Amino acid sequence: MTTPFINKSKHSAMYLKYYCLSFLIFGFSLLIARSGFAQSTMLTKGDAAPLFTTKASLAGSEFDFSLKNALAKGPVVVYFYPSAYTGGCDAEAHAFAELKDKFTAAGATIIGVSADDIQRLNAFSSDPQYCAGKFPVASDAGGEIAAKYGLTMSAPKLGIKDLRGQDLTHGFIPRTTFVIDKEGKIAAVFSSETNHISPTDHVEKSLAIVKGL
C-alpha cells in the first residue's frame, strides 16, 4: 500500500517537473521574441522606416551614420547592395556618385548599405571609380539592418572573389532601394529580385522620386 506521504511527494515532484518545463518553454519563447528583430516581409510604401545607427565610411573616413539625423535634413535614399567591388554594385555606386549633386539639389541624402566590413568600405567609399568620396556607405555585417527592412541576407559562399581577386567572406543582401521621405515614411521601394531592374535603374528611379517629394 502506498502511504499518503509518498503520494504527496510524487504529486509534488510531478508538479515541479511541469512547472520547470513550462518555465523553460516560456523563457525560450521570450528569448526568440526579443531577438526577433527581423521583419517577416519586405517593407513597402507607406511603412515607417526603421531607424538605425551604424559604422559608415565617407571618402575613406569612418563615422557613425544615423538615419534619424539624416532624416532631420530631408529625404534619405537607403540602398542595400550585395558587395563592394562586384560588377553591378560598382556600376550602381558610380551612378549614385555621378548624380550626387542632383540628389543634393533635391535635398536628399544617399546611404549605401552592405555586409562588407568597414575596412573594405573605407577603400570603396574613396575609390574614384565608384563612390568617389561623394556619399557614404555603411556596414551591416550581421544583416540586422537589412532584417529590419524585411531583407534576408544570404550565407557567404566559398570561393567567391571580388573584382580585385580578394575573397568575399561576408553574406549578401539583395539589391533593394528604399526612398524615405523626411517624415520617416517609405515613399518607394525598388528591388532587383522582384522588379527585375538593373543596378543603375535604382539610381534613376530614386532620383525621380526624391525630386517629387
N, C-alpha and C positions, 0 to 999 in steps of 0.2 A: 504494500500500500504506500502511495506517495503522500508524504506529510504536507500540510498546508504551507509550511515554511519553504519546502522545496518548490512547490507550485508558484509561490510568490516570487522566489528567486528566478525561476525560469521566465516568468512574465516580465520581470524587471529587466532581465538580460535581453529578451526579445524586443522590448520597448526601446532599450538603449541602442540596440543594433539598428532598428528602423529610424530612430532619431538621428543617429550619426550618418546613415545613408542619405536621409533627406537633407541634412545639413550640407553634405558634400555635393549633392546634386544642385542645391540652391547656390552654393558658393561657386561651382563651376559655371553655372548659367550666368551668374553676375559677372564673373571674370570675362566671359565671352561678350557680354553686353557692353562692358566698359572698354574692351579692346576692339570692339567692332566699329572702328572709325569709318569703315568702307560704306560708300553709298551703293545700294544694291543695283541701281540703274543709272545710266549717264544723265547728268543734269541737263535740263532743256531750257528753252526760252521762258523767261518769267520766274525761274527759280532764283532764290537768293544764293549768291556766290559765296562759298565757304572762305573765310579769311584765313590767311596763313602767313607765317614768317619763316624765312629760310635763308641759308647761305647762298649768295649770288656773286657773280663777278661782272664787273664793267671795265672794259679796256685793261683786263688783267689784274684788277684790284678787287679784293674780296670786300663784301659788306653784307649787312643783314637787310634783305628785302622784306618789306611789309606791304601786303596788299592793302591793308587798311590805310596806311599812309599814302600809297599811290592813288587810291580812290578819292582821297581828300583833294587831289589836284584835278581830277576828271576821269573819264573813261579809261579802262585798262584792257589791253588785249593779252590774255594769258594763253600762250600756245605751247602745248605739250608736243614733244617730238622724241623719236626713238634714241638717237645718239649723235653726238658731235662727230665730225669728220666721217660722215657717211653721205653718199650721194644726194638723196632727197633732202636731208636735213641741212646740208651745206647750201644747197640751192635756196632753200626756204630762208635761212639766216641771211644770205646775201641779198635776197629780195627785200626782206624787212629793213636791212641796213640801207639799201638804195632808196627806199621810200620813207625812211625815218623822219625826214623833215616834213613830209606831208601828214604823217601821224601827229607830229608835234603841233603843226598848224591847226589840227582838229582837236587839240587839247588832250590827246591820248598818250598813255604810257604803254610800252611794249615790254613784256617779260617772257622769255622762253624758259621752259621747264623740262628737264630730262633727268634720267637716273645717273648721268655722268657725275663723277666726283668733282670736287671744286678745283682740283689741280688741272684736270682736263679742261674745265670750263675757263680757267684763267687763260689758257692758251687760245681756246676757241673764241672767247669774247674779244680778244685783242687782235686776232688774225685778220689782216686787211682784206682777205678774200671772202670772209664770212661775216661775222658780227661787226668787224672793223671798228670796235670801240664805240659803236653808235647806240647800242642798247644792251641791257644786262641779260644774262642767262643764269638760271637758278638750279641748284642741285636738289633732287628729290630721290636720293639714293635708295631709300627704303620703300618708295612708292606711296607714302602716306598722303601726300598732297593729291596725287592722281586718284587715289581711292576715294577721297572726299568728293571728288567731282564725278565719281562713278566709272573711273577708268581702271582697267586691270593690267598691271604690269606683268609681262611675260618673264619667264625664268631665263637666266643667262644661258647662252648656247656655246658649247665648247668649240674651239677652232675658228670662231668668227673674229675677223680683224677689221680695223678701220682703214681708211684710205692711206694712212701713214704706215700701215703694216703693224700697228700695235694691237694687241689682243683686247677684245671687248669683253670684259668680265662682269658687266652690270646687266640688269634686266632692261626690257624695252617697253616704253609707254607708247600706246598707239597715237598716231599723229591726229591731234584734236585741238581745235582752237575755240576758246570761249571769249566772246566780246562782252565785257561787263560795263554797264552804264555807271554814272557817278553815284547813283543811289545804291549800288551794290547788287543790282538785279542783272541776270544774264539776258543780254539783248539778242544774242545769236550764238549758234554752235555750228561748227563745221568739222566733219570727221572724214578722213580719207577712207576709212573702212566702210562707212555707211553711205556717204555721199559720193564716193568714188571721184574725188577731186585731187589734183596734183598738189605738191608742196607749195608751189608759187600761187596757186589759186587761193590758198588760205590767206595769203598776204593781201591780194587784191580784194577779196571779199571782205576781209576785216576792215580795210581802209574805207570801202564803200559804206559799211555800217557805221563806223565812228564819225564819218562826215555827216551822217544824218541824225546823230544823237544831239 
